[in-house]
């Protein structure tokens, strides 16, 4: 159909020209002899004026009808500064009703009050909201900038299989039954990890892919069962090479999307220091309020609770919030107490408030005058300041205070309202973590991550203190990417498998073809997987991943629009050789 331009592209310089527009009726206003319609397409809105001669043709037109309108662009008598096209309007000379529309079951304005589940059921209508269309166009632009940058820098886009072998390390796989080989299954890839490493062995040197990934895990606001990575791998480089590539890519994206010049190099903090200072491996650096270790103050304390914690190898940590004392009543502080107890298994949360007459709070009485003064000096306390204290196992104390740091930052308005972007590389992650469920050490990242060279000798003797060559890029409290330098030496790979209790026989069952490839000249290599949805979320200014995904699922992995997952015809299961157990019915 004929269309000369988009509705949202008209400006004052177009006055006097004849145009043909096609779009949805966004709003209709009748003023007797004149009818005004705001016509909407993906580019925006245009006001159309229909006089008596032509308005008869649209007497039955309602919102969301599709119209084709021809007319002359003219200046408005009164401009509308709230519309990009607010200086002009189109005086209609002809109109064609392209299609009618029933009354919509949801409100599709940007400030809609329709609940999210209903909007997800009618997602194809929800996507008419300008905000969501803007988010999808933003996502597209990020992909195009990434593709262009990586192409300019010698990376080759290669697709890897969606149907692959199940390698159960990390999250649960989504399984796909084979019709031809009954009783056997493919798995949907949690990431292209093995395949991109094989591409390095194949000599591609620089690979990228905007890759679909699948993980059957518990969901939250910034996760979906299927998601997209800007996946990158390169040979013959190290952390510095990868960091430079990623930093340049982020600089290009933020300049292209926000016209913001990022810093030349992002700051780096080792994982252990990050936990000590922020209680999180993805800290939000837009505000301060760092955790302070208080062990030195209480090294010789007579306060039994603190003395016992230190005796058992624990840690006493505190965090200060300025001018917050009067904002947290006993009731609110009890709520914070429950928050750390139930969410992080902390034994207790203590608090101190700085008043005109000195310190008050839940642990003031058992403290000596010297300890109180040391606390005042340590935190540089002023009247009105609040200090929260946790004494527990080091990781428990750090993570519980880290969570409180974020919670109170939101409650106290410490996070800047204007867009601020603070990047951080978190480096030197632990190589292993102990699984209480499996009673063994497991790979903290994945089993192909290289340990730091100086820690290789500790793989078996001291696995708790082996650091890896893994790294994350964090932005405003979100993990944007995860990556590592990979193991390229076969002997070292076998040692790592052994360290996590995986025999070579088991390893060959899971990764046999991959291990065979190591025999034929594997180059040093490493890479990253950038979470496209999380990056788009931050740039779009939303904290809900569903706002940047075209057809998302709910938090319980349900697609309310297509009503999936769903049961299938028994005949399909019979072909696959599958029976549904009574427990699943």
C-alpha positions in Angstrom: 0.0 0.0 0.0 1.2 3.5 -0.7 2.8 5.3 2.2 5.1 8.3 1.8 6.5 8.6 5.3 6.0 7.5 8.9 3.5 9.3 11.1 6.1 10.3 13.6 8.5 11.8 11.0 6.5 14.9 10.1 8.1 18.3 11.1 7.6 22.0 10.4 9.7 21.8 7.2 7.2 19.3 5.8 4.4 22.0 5.8 2.8 22.4 2.4 3.6 18.9 1.2 1.1 16.1 0.4 1.6 12.9 2.3 0.0 9.5 2.6 0.2 7.9 6.1 -0.9 4.4 7.3 -1.4 3.6 11.0 -3.6 2.7 13.9 -6.1 5.1 15.4 -4.6 6.1 18.7 -7.2 8.6 19.8 -10.3 10.2 18.3 -11.8 13.6 19.2 -15.1 15.0 17.7 -15.6 18.7 17.6 -18.8 18.9 15.5 -17.7 20.0 12.1 -14.2 18.7 12.6 -12.8 15.3 13.7 -9.3 14.9 15.0 -7.5 11.6 15.0 -4.0 10.8 16.3 -2.7 8.2 13.9 0.1 6.0 15.2 2.7 3.8 13.6 6.1 2.6 14.8 7.7 6.0 14.2 5.2 7.9 16.4 2.0 10.0 16.2 0.6 12.4 13.7 -2.6 14.5 14.2 -5.0 14.2 11.3 -7.9 16.7 10.8 -11.0 15.6 9.0 -13.6 18.2 7.8 -17.3 17.6 7.3 -16.8 16.4 3.7 -14.6 13.5 4.6 -15.5 12.8 8.3 -18.6 10.9 7.2 -16.3 8.2 5.9 -14.9 7.6 9.4 -18.1 8.0 11.5 -17.8 4.4 12.7 -14.0 4.4 13.2 -12.8 3.6 16.8 -9.4 3.2 18.4 -7.0 0.7 16.8 -8.8 0.8 13.4 -6.1 1.0 10.7 -6.5 3.9 8.3 -4.7 5.1 5.1 -4.9 8.9 5.0 -3.8 11.3 2.3 -3.7 15.0 3.0 -1.6 18.2 3.1 0.7 19.0 6.0 -0.1 22.3 7.6 1.1 24.2 10.7 -1.0 23.9 13.8 -2.7 27.0 15.2 -1.5 25.9 18.7 1.6 23.6 18.8 1.7 20.6 21.1 5.1 20.4 22.8 4.4 16.9 24.1 4.4 15.5 20.6 7.5 15.2 18.4 5.1 16.1 15.5 3.3 18.8 17.6 4.1 21.7 15.3 2.1 20.3 12.3 -1.0 18.3 11.4 -2.4 16.7 8.3 -5.6 18.0 6.7 -7.1 14.9 5.2 -8.3 14.9 1.6 -8.9 11.1 1.4 -9.2 8.2 3.7 -9.4 4.5 3.4 -10.3 2.1 6.2 -7.7 -0.6 5.9 -9.1 -2.8 8.7 -11.4 -2.6 11.7 -10.7 -3.6 15.3 -12.7 -4.8 18.3 -12.3 -3.1 21.6 -9.0 -4.1 23.1 -8.9 -6.3 26.2 -6.0 -4.4 27.6 -4.8 -0.8 27.9 -1.9 -0.2 25.6 -0.8 3.2 26.8 2.7 3.5 28.2 1.3 4.2 31.7 -1.0 1.2 31.5 -2.6 -0.1 34.7 -3.4 -3.5 33.2 -1.7 -6.2 35.3 1.3 -7.9 33.7 -0.2 -11.4 33.4 -3.1 -10.0 31.3 -0.7 -8.0 29.2 1.4 -11.2 28.6 -1.7 -13.1 27.5 -2.3 -10.5 24.8 1.4 -9.7 24.2 0.9 -9.0 20.5 -1.3 -6.1 21.6 1.0 -5.1 24.5 3.8 -4.7 22.0 1.9 -1.9 20.4 2.9 0.2 23.4 5.4 2.8 22.2 7.7 2.0 25.2 8.0 -1.6 24.3 8.5 -0.9 20.6 11.3 1.5 21.6 12.9 -1.2 23.8 12.9 -3.7 20.9 14.4 -1.1 18.6 17.0 -0.4 21.2 17.9 -4.1 21.4 18.2 -4.2 17.6 20.5 -1.2 17.6 22.7 -2.8 20.2 23.0 -5.9 18.1 23.9 -3.9 15.0 26.5 -1.9 16.8 28.0 -5.1 18.2 28.0 -6.8 14.8 29.7 -3.9 13.1 32.3 -3.4 15.8 33.2 -7.1 15.9 33.3 -7.4 12.1 35.6 -4.4 11.9 38.0 -6.1 14.4 38.3 -9.4 12.5 35.6 -11.5 14.3 33.7 -14.0 12.2 30.0 -14.8 13.0 29.5 -18.5 13.2 26.3 -20.3 14.2 26.6 -23.3 16.6 24.1 -26.2 17.1 20.9 -25.7 19.0 20.4 -29.5 19.3 23.5 -30.8 21.2 24.8 -33.3 23.6 23.7 -32.9 27.3 26.7 -31.9 29.5 25.1 -31.5 32.9 27.5 -29.1 34.6 25.8 -25.9 36.0 22.1 -25.3 35.5 19.7 -28.0 34.3 19.4 -28.7 30.6 16.3 -28.6 28.6 16.0 -32.0 26.9 14.7 -32.9 23.5 13.8 -36.5 22.8 15.0 -38.1 19.6 12.4 -39.8 17.4 14.9 -41.8 15.4 17.1 -42.9 18.4 14.4 -43.7 20.9 15.5 -43.3 24.5 18.2 -40.8 23.6 18.0 -37.0 24.0 19.5 -33.9 22.7 19.9 -30.9 25.0 19.3 -27.2 24.2 22.6 -25.4 24.9 23.1 -23.5 28.1 25.7 -21.6 26.1 27.8 -22.3 23.0 30.7 -22.9 25.3 32.1 -26.2 24.0 31.5 -25.3 20.3 33.1 -21.9 20.5 36.2 -23.5 22.1 36.2 -26.1 19.3 36.1 -23.2 16.8 39.3 -21.9 18.4 40.9 -25.4 18.0 39.6 -25.3 14.4 41.7 -22.1 13.8 38.9 -19.5 13.5 40.9 -17.3 16.0 38.1 -14.8 16.4 34.5 -15.8 16.7 31.2 -14.2 17.7 27.6 -15.1 17.7 24.4 -13.5 18.9 23.4 -16.8 20.4 20.2 -18.2 21.9 20.8 -20.0 25.2 18.6 -22.1 27.4 18.7 -22.9 31.1 16.1 -24.7 33.2 16.6 -22.8 36.4 14.6 -20.8 38.9 13.7 -17.5 37.5 13.7 -13.9 38.7 13.2 -10.4 37.3 16.4 -10.4 35.3 16.2 -14.0 34.0 14.3 -16.0 31.3 14.4 -19.7 30.5 15.8 -18.7 27.0 18.0 -15.7 26.6 20.5 -14.2 24.2 24.3 -13.7 24.5 26.6 -11.7 22.5 29.1 -14.6 22.5 32.8 -13.9 21.9 35.9 -16.1 21.8 39.4 -15.4 20.7 42.8 -17.2 20.4 46.3 -16.1 21.3 45.2 -13.4 23.8 44.9 -13.0 27.5 42.7 -11.1 30.0 44.1 -7.8 28.7 43.2 -8.6 25.1 39.7 -9.6 26.1 39.2 -6.6 28.4 40.3 -4.2 25.7 37.9 -5.7 23.2 34.9 -5.6 25.6 35.7 -2.1 26.8 35.9 -0.8 23.2 32.6 -2.6 22.4 30.8 -1.0 25.4 32.3 2.4 24.5 30.9 2.0 21.0 27.4 0.9 22.2 27.0 3.6 24.8 28.2 6.3 22.4 25.8 5.0 19.7 22.8 4.6 22.1 23.2 7.3 24.7 25.9 9.6 23.2 27.9 8.9 26.3 31.7 8.7 26.3 32.8 6.0 28.7 36.1 5.9 30.5 39.0 4.4 28.6 39.5 1.6 31.1 37.1 0.1 33.6 38.2 -0.4 37.1 39.1 -3.9 38.3 38.6 -5.4 41.8 39.5 -9.0 42.7 36.6 -11.1 43.9 37.8 -11.4 47.5 38.2 -7.6 47.9 34.8 -7.1 46.2 33.1 -9.3 48.8 34.9 -7.6 51.7 34.0 -4.1 50.5 30.5 -4.6 49.0 29.3 -8.1 50.1 28.5 -8.9 46.5 30.3 -10.0 43.3 28.1 -7.7 41.3 28.2 -4.4 43.4 26.4 -1.3 42.4 29.1 1.4 42.5 26.7 4.4 42.0 26.8 4.9 45.7 29.3 4.3 48.5 28.4 2.8 51.9 31.1 0.2 51.8 31.4 -2.6 54.4 33.9 -2.0 57.2 35.7 -4.8 59.1 35.6 -4.2 62.8 37.7 -7.2 64.0 40.5 -5.0 65.2 38.2 -3.0 67.4 36.9 -6.1 69.2 40.1 -8.2 69.2 40.2 -8.1 73.0 36.5 -7.4 73.7 34.7 -8.6 76.8 31.4 -8.8 74.9 30.9 -12.5 74.8 28.9 -12.7 71.5 31.6 -10.9 69.5 34.5 -12.7 71.3 33.0 -16.1 70.4 32.5 -15.1 66.8 36.2 -14.1 66.5 37.3 -17.2 68.4 35.5 -19.4 65.8 37.2 -17.6 62.9 34.3 -15.3 62.2 34.1 -11.7 61.3 32.5 -8.6 62.6 31.4 -6.2 59.9 29.5 -2.9 59.8 28.1 -0.5 57.3 27.2 3.2 57.8 24.2 5.2 56.4 24.4 8.9 57.0 21.4 10.8 58.3 19.4 7.5 58.5 19.0 7.0 62.2 15.6 8.7 62.5 14.3 7.0 59.3 14.5 3.5 60.9 12.3 2.8 63.9 12.6 -0.3 66.0 9.9 -1.9 63.9 11.8 -1.2 60.7 15.0 -2.5 62.2 13.2 -5.7 63.3 12.2 -6.1 59.6 15.8 -5.8 58.6 16.7 -8.4 61.3 14.3 -10.9 59.7 15.7 -10.0 56.3 19.2 -11.1 57.1 18.1 -14.1 59.2 15.8 -15.7 56.7 17.5 -14.5 53.5 21.2 -15.1 54.5 21.1 -17.3 57.6 22.8 -14.5 59.7 22.4 -15.1 63.4 21.5 -11.5 64.2 21.7 -7.9 63.1 22.8 -5.2 65.6 22.4 -1.5 65.1 23.9 1.7 66.4 22.6 5.3 66.2 24.7 8.4 66.7 22.9 11.0 68.7 23.7 14.3 70.5 24.8 12.4 73.6 26.7 9.7 71.8 25.9 6.1 70.7 22.7 4.3 71.4 21.4 1.0 70.0 21.1 -2.8 70.5 24.7 -3.5 71.5 25.7 -0.3 73.3 25.5 -1.6 76.9 28.1 -4.4 76.7 30.6 -2.3 74.8 33.5 -0.5 76.6 33.9 3.3 76.3 37.1 2.6 74.3 35.2 0.4 71.8 32.4 3.0 71.4 34.9 5.7 70.7 36.8 3.4 68.3 33.5 2.8 66.4 32.8 6.6 66.2 36.3 7.2 64.9 36.3 4.2 62.5 33.1 5.3 60.8 33.6 9.1 61.3 30.1 9.1 62.8 28.1 12.3 63.0 24.7 13.0 64.6 21.9 11.1 62.8 24.1 8.3 61.4 23.0 4.7 61.5 25.4 1.7 61.6 24.3 -1.9 61.0 26.5 -4.7 62.3 26.6 -8.4 61.6 29.0 -10.8 63.5 29.1 -14.2 61.8 31.0 -16.4 59.4 32.9 -14.1 57.0 30.8 -14.8 53.9 27.5 -14.7 55.9 28.4 -11.3 57.4 29.6 -9.9 54.0 26.6 -11.1 51.9 24.0 -10.1 54.5 25.4 -6.6 54.8 25.8 -6.4 51.0 22.1 -7.1 50.6 21.3 -4.5 53.2 23.6 -2.0 51.4 21.4 -2.3 48.3 18.1 -2.4 50.1 18.8 0.7 52.1 20.2 2.5 49.1 16.8 2.1 47.4 14.9 3.0 50.6 17.0 6.1 51.3 17.2 7.3 47.7 21.0 6.9 47.5 20.9 5.8 43.9 21.2 8.7 41.5 17.9 9.4 39.6 19.7 10.6 36.5 21.4 7.9 34.4 24.8 7.0 35.7 26.8 4.0 34.4 29.5 2.6 36.6 31.4 -0.4 35.1 33.6 -2.8 37.1 35.6 -5.9 36.2 35.5 -8.5 39.0 38.5 -10.7 38.6 40.2 -13.7 40.3 37.0 -15.6 41.1 37.3 -18.8 43.2 38.0 -21.8 41.0 35.8 -24.1 43.0 32.9 -24.0 45.5 31.9 -26.8 47.8 28.5 -28.5 47.1 26.9 -29.6 50.3 24.4 -31.5 48.3 27.0 -33.5 46.3 29.7 -33.5 49.1 32.4 -32.5 46.6 34.1 -29.5 45.2 32.5 -28.3 41.9 33.5 -25.8 39.3 32.4 -22.3 40.3 32.4 -21.1 36.7 32.6 -24.2 34.4 35.2 -27.0 34.3 37.1 -25.5 31.3 38.1 -22.4 33.2 41.8 -22.1 33.7 43.2 -21.7 37.2 45.7 -19.0 38.0 49.2 -20.4 37.2 50.4 -19.7 40.7 47.6 -21.8 42.2 47.8 -24.9 40.1 49.8 -26.7 42.8 46.8 -26.2 45.2 44.3 -28.0 43.0 44.2 -31.0 45.3 45.9 -29.8 48.5 43.9 -26.6 49.0 41.0 -26.2 46.5 39.3 -23.6 48.6 42.0 -21.1 47.9 42.5 -21.7 44.2 41.7 -18.6 42.1 40.6 -18.9 38.5 41.2 -16.8 35.5 37.5 -16.0 35.4 36.1 -12.5 35.3 32.7 -10.7 35.2 31.8 -7.3 33.9 29.4 -5.6 36.3 27.3 -2.5 35.6 25.1 -0.8 38.2 24.6 -4.0 40.2 24.0 -6.3 37.2 26.3 -8.9 35.9 26.6 -8.0 32.2 29.0 -10.7 31.2 30.8 -13.7 32.5 34.0 -15.1 30.9 37.3 -16.7 31.4 40.6 -17.8 30.0 40.1 -21.4 29.1 42.3 -24.5 29.7 44.2 -25.4 26.6 46.5 -28.0 28.0 45.1 -31.5 28.1 47.0 -32.5 31.3 45.7 -29.5 33.2 42.2 -30.2 32.0 42.4 -33.7 33.4 43.7 -32.4 36.7 40.7 -30.0 37.0 38.3 -32.8 36.3 40.0 -34.9 38.9 39.8 -32.0 41.4 36.0 -31.9 41.0 35.6 -35.6 41.5 35.1 -36.4 37.8 37.0 -39.4 36.7 38.4 -39.5 33.2 36.0 -42.3 32.4 33.1 -40.0 33.4 34.7 -37.0 31.7 35.0 -38.9 28.5 31.3 -40.0 28.7 30.3 -36.3 29.0 33.0 -34.5 26.9 34.8 -37.3 25.0 34.8 -35.5 21.6 35.9 -32.3 23.2 38.8 -33.9 25.0 39.9 -35.7 21.9 40.2 -32.3 20.2 42.8 -31.2 22.8 45.3 -33.7 21.3 45.7 -31.7 18.0 47.2 -28.4 18.9 44.8 -26.3 21.0 45.7 -22.6 21.1 45.5 -20.5 24.2 42.1 -18.9 24.1 39.4 -17.1 26.2 36.2 -15.3 25.8 33.0 -13.8 27.2 29.2 -14.1 26.9 27.5 -10.7 27.2 23.9 -10.9 28.4 22.0 -8.9 25.7 18.8 -8.7 27.7 20.5 -7.3 30.8 22.5 -4.8 28.8 19.3 -3.7 27.1 17.5 -3.5 30.5 20.1 -1.1 31.8 20.1 1.1 28.7 16.3 1.1 28.6 16.1 2.1 32.3 14.0 -0.8 33.4 14.5 -3.5 36.0 12.2 -6.1 34.4 13.7 -8.3 31.7 10.3 -8.9 30.2 10.3 -5.3 29.1 13.1 -6.0 26.6 12.0 -9.4 25.3 9.4 -9.7 22.5 7.6 -12.8 23.8 8.6 -13.5 27.4 7.4 -16.0 29.9 6.2 -15.4 33.5 8.4 -16.0 36.6 7.1 -19.5 36.6 8.2 -20.2 33.0 4.7 -20.0 31.5 3.9 -18.4 28.2 0.4 -17.1 28.9 -0.1 -16.1 25.3 0.4 -19.5 23.6 -0.4 -21.4 26.8 2.8 -23.3 26.8 4.3 -25.6 28.0 1.4 -27.8 27.1 0.4 -31.4 26.9 0.9 -33.1 23.5 -1.1 -35.7 21.7 -0.4 -39.3 23.1 0.4 -40.3 19.5 3.4 -38.0 19.5 4.7 -39.5 22.7 4.3 -43.0 21.3 6.4 -42.2 18.3 9.1 -40.9 20.6 8.8 -44.0 22.8 7.9 -41.9 25.9 5.3 -42.6 28.6 4.1 -40.1 31.2 4.5 -41.5 34.7 1.5 -41.4 37.1 3.5 -39.0 39.3 3.6 -36.4 36.5 -0.2 -36.6 35.8 
